[in-house]
């Protein structure tokens, strides 16, 4: 398909969610909707992978993550904010009702504590495996800067979380693109939630961001940050020193870094990409749309212990599962 046709299809797909329920930030620049060219990924979608009881209201899917038992947790924007499924996709429970304004990122630490960001409430919450709130960082309903000297401990649209081996954790923030919107940066905390430092700010040069969206840590301890509207990944050490950047077509949203490969979702271009451990694109699948194997916005991705790939689609309001052919 020609690039013009790809852009037209992507623009049509962004019109699928015309209500405010999806809360997606649609790009106005058509160049950002051109997909990454790559060989076809040898995975196929599975119909209806996560059936739920009729009284469960998950809403739009924001993120997906696995615990140490191989159970899948889905963070969504409906009444039932967090939903747990067993290793075979069987519904177990839902919890988190009333905790979120606009849920966004979900991560599970080595002790199976559940961490979630709320991009509208400007908070990061740590929940126990039972779903009890253990810690809240930020002040609900207030956006601002995290400045220990000034005594202000505020987030500005927190997006994602990643954990270092020593228990330190990192938060990306700044969800809304455009001049004067958000404050895209990375914030570092120690294992007890004490602020250490931050870096970033708005810009296109190395170390700056447009939207600091997804976050993952590789085997070397390096931070990979998806700088979404700048169409790149930036890689840093844990002190915030810039290492390198990798440019892609489209809107890199989020990453799952494995032992052999990286899987990345490419936002409104409607793609799931397979990368090598250096970030080189090996294969891709998907396109804009609302059918099986198509995406409104490929928002976050998680790979199961069995190698199954799950993608949260914040526009089509679903989770898609992909298995190797």
C-alpha positions, 0 to 999 in steps of 0.5 A: 500500500502506498504511503498516502493510503496508509495515512488516510487509513490511519486518519480514518482509524483515529475517528473511531473514538469520537467520544471523550472515553478513549482519552487518546491524543491524536496527532495532527501531523500526518507524517506521524501516521506513516507506519514503520516499514518492515517484514511481516511478523510471524504472529497471528491474533487470537479472537476473544482472548479475555472473556469477562462476566457480563457485569464487569465494566472494563472500559478502554484498555490502558495497559497490560502487565504480568505478575510472577505467576504468569497472571495477566493484569489489565488496567482500564478506564471503566468502572472496574479499573484492574482486572486479573486473568490466570495464565490461560486467560480465565477471568479471576477478579476485578478491583480498583473501583473508584481509584482512578480519574484516567488510568494510564500505565501499569507495572508489577514489581518483583514482589507482585506489588501493582503500580499504576499511573493516573495521567489526569489525577497526576498520581502514581499508586503502589498497590499490594497483590490484594489490591490495597493502596500502599503508597501514593506519590503526587497530589490527586488533582494537582499538576506541577513540578517535583521540587524538593527545595521548594517543597512541591512534590507534584507530577505533571501527567505521569505515564509509565514506571520501570524498576531498577534491580536495586529497587529504585524506580523511574516515572515518565511524565508529560502526556499531552503534546504541543507547546506549553503542555505538560512537562515531559521528563523522567523522575527517579525515586529510591525504593522507598519513594524518596525523590532522587532527581529528574531530567528532560523537558520539552524539546527535540535535542538529545535528552529532551522530549515531546511526550515521554511516554513508555519506559523500560530497563534493559539487561544492562540497566539502561533506560529506554524511553519512548519519546512518542511525538519525536518518533524515537527511543532515547536511551539513558543510564540510571543517572540520566546521562544520554547514551543514544537515540533510535528513530522510527516511523510513527509514534513509538508508545511502549516497550517490552524488553525480553532476553532475546527481543524487544516488542514495541507498539507504534501508537496510531500507526496501528503496529506491533513491532519486533526489534532486536536488543539494539533496537533494530526493526526486524518485523511488524504487523497490524494496521489502523482499523477496528478488526482482528489484528488491527488497532485504533491505538496500540498503546502498551504491550506485554509478553507472557512467560509463554511468549504470547503478546498482549496489546492494550488498545486505548481507542478500540477499548480492547486487549488483543492477543497474538501467538506465533504462527 
